[in-house]
Amino acid sequence: MELRHLRYFVTVAEELHFGRAAERLHIAQPPLSQQIRQLENELGFELFHRTKRKVELSEAGKVFLIEVQRIFRQLEQAIFLGRQVSRGEIGQLVVGFVSSAAYNILPDFLLHFRNHNPDINLELHELTTDEQSRWLNSGRIDVGFVRPPVDKDIYNSKIVFQESLIIALPENHPLANREKISLKSLVDESFILFPRFLAPGLYDLIISFCQQFGFSPQLAQEAIQMQTIVSLVAAQIGVAIVPESLQNLQRTGVVYKYFMEETPKVSIAMIWRKNDVSVVLERFLEVF
């Protein structure tokens, strides 16, 4: 049995006339009648009662018609969904991001993407740069928002955001009332930093910035997430140099101040596997 045999049957069932059905199908009437007979023989029951005056569906033919029409609807839906998937209009994308991206580029980007691609499901995971690299290699995420540098031999990458550095101080800190802070005034402060292996690019940039003004920051505490760093500042464990957009994280007990000196720019890069040919990923990348 072939799909065309079912189409022949449905057309005859709709017309209840072999001549008109043949015209619709652009075939001659005798071959059409022969194809229907072959289908009935294969099925083992009559689809039509035929007389010289009219053609009627048999009881079995009526039931068969309902099911065949359901099959064609399912087939049309399958074709429609397949075309959507091939164009990247539906599907799923797993996205990793460093915590600080949630305070700058990520919210607006995700809103824009969802508005234009409502049938693509985004699964989000907050991960450090180091974790995203491992997850990307193992296929657990499809794309990541990380702090550079990026291994360009393994990943495609694109810088999608840049910003300056600011200082987070406890609200009762002696410098908290100043409009801007000189980095030199922080020489004797204790700093809260994150472990270098989690994001060496940002860590080295902060250390280098301090060393330009003649000191290395004294470590008071390490923390993995930016939110934790800010909470430790609020607890007066120390001060922290953080990306500018982190001031969008309002935390009681913390004030953010700009530096008098020009700071280096810190970046967020989007990375994805070089051999990834996902159409959904392509639509995601088109936004940038």
N, C-alpha and C positions, 0 to 999 in steps of 0.2 A: 504494500500500500504506500502510495506517495502522497505528498501534500496536495498535489494538483488534483488527485482523485477526490479529495475532500472538498476542494474548492468547486469542482464540477458538481458534486452532490448538493452543496449549499445553494449554488445558483439555480439548479433545477428545482430544488425545494422552494425557493423564493418565487420562481416564475410559474411553477406547476405546468410547464409547457416546454418540451424539448426544443422546439424550434426557436422560441424566444431566448431560451437559455444558451443555445448554440450561438446565436447572434451576439449576445453579451460577451461570450467567451471567445468570439472570433474563431470558431472552429465549425466544421460541418456537423450536421445533426447525426448522421449515422455513426461517426466515431464517438460522439458524445454518448449516444445510447449504448454503444459497445463498452465504453469505459465504466458506465454505471452498472451494467450487467456484470462486468468483471469485479467491481467493488462488492456487489451483492454476493457473488460467489465466494469471494474471499472472506466476507463477514459471516456468511452462513445464514443470512435472513434477507427478506425482501425489504427494500427501502420505499418502494412505490407500488401502488396498485395502478395498473395501466389499462385503459380501455381505448377504443377508437375515438371517443369523445373527450375524455379528460384523463388527467394524471393526478393522483392523490397520494399523499404520504401514508404509509402504513403506520400502525401503532408503534412498531419498533423504529420506523423511520422518524417519527415525531420525537421520540426520546433521543435517538441518535443525533438529530439535528440540534437539539438543545446543547448536548455535550460538545459537539463539533464547534458550534458557535462560541462556546466557552473556551475551547482550545484556541480558536483564532483570536479571541480577545486577549488571552494570555500571551499568545505569540506576538501580537502587536505591542503589548506592554513590555515584553522581553526585548523586542527590537528598540523600542523607545528608550528603555533604561540602558541598553547596550550603547546606543548612540550618545546618551548623556555621559556615561562613563568614559567613552572614547574621547569626548570633548573636555573631560575633566569637570563636568558640571555637578556630578555627585561623587561621593566617595568619602574617604577619611584621611586625615593628615595628623600625624603625631608631632607635636612641637615642644621643644625644650627651650628654657629661657633662664638666664641668670636673674636673681631676685630684683636687682636694680632696674632691669628692663621694664618691670611692672610699673615703674614710676616715671617713665619717659615715653618711649616709642610704642610699646606693646599695646596699651589700651586702644589708642586711636586706630592703629593698624588693624587690630582684630575686629573692631567695629566696622571699619570700611570693608574688610574682606567678607565678613558675615553678611553685610547688607547686599553685596554683589554676588555672593555664592551661598545662598541660604541652605542648599542641600548638601554642602560639604561639612562633615562633622570634624571639628577640631578637638583633639585631645591634648591637653596642656600639662606639662610637667615642669615644676620649678627645680632646676638643677644647677650645680656649679659648672663652670667651664670645663673642668676636668671630667666631671660625670657625663656631660653632654658628649664629649669626645668618645667615651667608652660606649655610651648608649647608641650613638650614631654608627659606630663601627659594628655593633652587634645587631643593628636594624631595629632597635627598640624605639627610636625616634627617626623622623624623616628630615627634619630641619631644626637648627638650633640658633639661638641668639646668645652669643658668647662675648667674652672680653678677649680681644686679640692679645698675643699673636696666634695665627692659625697655621697649621701644617698644610701648606698649599700643594704638597705632593699627594695628599690624601683627599682634601676637600676643595670644593669650589667655595668661594667666600666673597662677601661684599660688605663694605662698611656702610651701615644704615643709620648711624647716629653718632654725633660727637658733642662733647660738652666739656666745660671747665671743672676744676676742683674747688670745693669749698671746705670750711672747717665746721665740724659739729662740736659744740661746747655745752657743758652743763649750764643751766640757766642762771645759776648763782656764781659762775666763774668770773673772776675779776675783769676779764676782757669782754664779757657778754654784752656790755652796754656800748661798745665801740661800733661805729658804722662799718668799718673794715678792719681786718686783722693783718698785721705783718707776719709772715712766716717766721721771721727772726725772733719774734716775741714768744715763740713756742719751743724754744731750744730746751728748756728745762721741764717741759710737760711730759707726762706719761701718755703713750698712744695705744689705742686699740686698733689692731690690724687683723687681717685674715691670713691664714697660712699661705705661704707663697705658692705651694704646689697646686692650689686650687685655681688660681688666676695669676700666673707669674707676670703677665703683661702689666696689669694694673698695679700689682704689688711693687714691681721694679720701678714703675713710673713714679709712684709716691715716694719711694726711698730716694730715687735720683733727684726728685724735686727738693727734698729736704737737704740732700748733700750739696746741692748747688749753693745753699746758704750756710754751709759750714758745719752741719751736724747730721747725725743719724738718729732717727726717732727712738726714744726709749720705749721698749715694749712693756705694757702693763698687762695686756690680755689679748689672746687671739679669739676670733669668732668666725664662724663659717658664713653666716648670712648677714646681709646689710642691716636687716631689721634688728638682729641681735646686737650688732655693733652700736646702733643708735640707742638701744635699751641700756647697754652698758655705759654709754655716755650719760644718759639720764640718771643712772645710779652713781655717777661721779667716780667711775673707775678710771676714767681718762678722757682724752679728746680723740677725735678721729677725723682724718682727711677723707672726704667722700665725694662721689660725683655730684655735680650741681643739682640734678633732678631729684636727688634723695630728699631735698627739703620739702617735696610734695608729701613725704611721709611725716605728718605732724605727730610729734610725740611729746607729751607733757614732760617738762624738765629739760628740754633740749632747745638750743637756739642755733641757727645756722648763720654763718658770716662769710662774706666774700673776702678774698685776699687782696692786699694792696698790690702785690706782685702779680705779674702775668703768669698764669699757670699753664702747664702742658694740657693738651686736649686728651681726654679719654674717650675711647670708642666702644661701640657695640657692633659686632659683625654678625651677619647671618651666614651660616655654613650649611652645606649639604654634600652628600656623597657625589663624587665625580661620575660614577657610573649609573646614577639614578635617572631613569627615563620616565618617571611617573608624570602623567598628564596633570593630575591634581597638584603636584608640586610645581609644575610649570605655571599653573594659574596663580599659585601662591607667590611665586617669584615675580610675576608680572606686576604686582602691586607696587614694587619698589622700582 
